Amino acid sequence: MTDATKDQTLREMAAHRGFKLVKSRRRKVGAGDYGKYGLTDSGGKPLLGVGDDGFIASLEDIEAFLRKGAISTWKASADAMPARATPARKATTATHEKVEPALRPRAKRSTGHTQTPSKKIAARPTPEPAPLRIRAATPADAADMAALLRQLAQTAIDEHGVAHNLERISKAGGGLIVAVLEGIVGCCGWTLIPTLHHGVIGRITVLLVDGAHRRRGIATAMLDAATTVLREAGCTRIEAMSDIEIKNAHNFFRASKFEQTSYRFARAIDAEA
């Protein structure tokens, strides 16, 4: 046991007995009472190792004093404890009498009616959630899609605006699908872009899932459906526009094996130059 550990142990032993272990404050080896200890009571009255010129007791002296005191205390307690009287055994007889209970259980009265067993109520089965459906968007979906798109930052569009844009997307050769549970919970749109260096590529212009239905595989299902359509249209490359305001959108595309290849810049075009 190191001196530091022994010091702490003896401090706890002293405190347990109402004493206080004190140590010399000298820090220079060989100076005065360096490394020496003393023991006082709770009021500061010296008990051991406290001299006129400082402390004179070692840790071994303190330990011997405390352990001797513990033994004396234990012995005094043992001497003061009265001896237990040995209980006298009851004499047994050769015969065992049968003891009747003081109270006998009452016999149940017959009412003449047979008790009908209670009917068990069958638990109602939990309805299964509606299956996810991915289908092409129609003008009848405009109101629901407008409400969904308003979850995007800086987007204010109504039902008529969505219906108008849906028609223009179709004429431009693009497409739009919706994810449906009890209602529309997501949408995905794309367009075909002829380029000089990559040929015709497919660009995902919107991929949005309602905030209360995210992290359920809905976005992945829509992206897979869009990829199938773009592959059939002859695209060998697909791009995605990831909204900055939607939390974790970038990580979704990275998890879907997209690589960040460029930055997207956008600005409005005035109606008149």
Secondary structure, DSSP 8 states (H G I E B T S, - for coil): --HHHHHHHHHHHHHHTTEEEEE----STTSTTTT-EEEEETT--EEESEETTEE-B-HHHHHHHHHHHHHHHHHHHHHHS------------SS------SS--------S--------------------EEEE--GGGHHHHHHHHTTSTT----HHHHHHHHHHHHHTT-EEEEEESSSEEEEEEEEEEEETTTEEEEEEEEEEE-GGG-SSSHHHHHHHHHHHHHHHTT-S-EEE---TTSTTHHHHHHHTT-------------S--
